[in-house]
Amino acid sequence: YKSEVARDAIKRRFPDVEIKAYVGNVITDQRFRMKFYEGFELVVNALDNLEARNHVNRVCVKLDKPLIDGGSAGFIGTCVSIVKGQTPCYECREKPKPKQYPVCTI
């Protein structure tokens, strides 16, 4: 899982950092309700699902939690920081248009 790979990479570089990887559906998994996010100073995600990214964005904006959003849409990868009142939220940002390629060229 991406969260476990990211955790392991961070721990190798910063062994004293306390970090836990979570795996599950951020929208439907009962562990990831609003109360879950309240305990964090910063939220980092690596989601590929637009609905899930929008959901985490809304939770973080509502709770005034900084969010580092990393993910992909097709062949396009992004990583942005979102801080309420200082940067646009995830849904407010202009997204790059996905590139269309003929199947025969891929």
C-alpha positions, 0 to 999 in steps of 0.5 A: 500500500502507498501509505506503508511505502511512504511511511517506510521511506519517511522513517528511513530518512527521519527515524525519530518521526512518529508516523502511522500508515492507514489503509482503507476507504476514507469515505466508507470506513467507519474508522475515518470519521471526522473525529479521526482527523481531529487528532492530527496537526497535518494530513497527507494523502496519496489518493487516486480517486477524485471523490476521496480526494474531495472528501478529505479536502472538505474534512480538512477545510472544515477542521482547519487542518493543513493538507498535503494532497498527492495523487494522480489522474490518468498520466498526470501526478500532482502534489499541493499543499492546502491551508485554509485561508492561505491557499485554494482548497483542492476543489477550488484549484484548476486541474490540468486537463487529462491528455488524450492519446490514440490507443495505437500510440501508447 
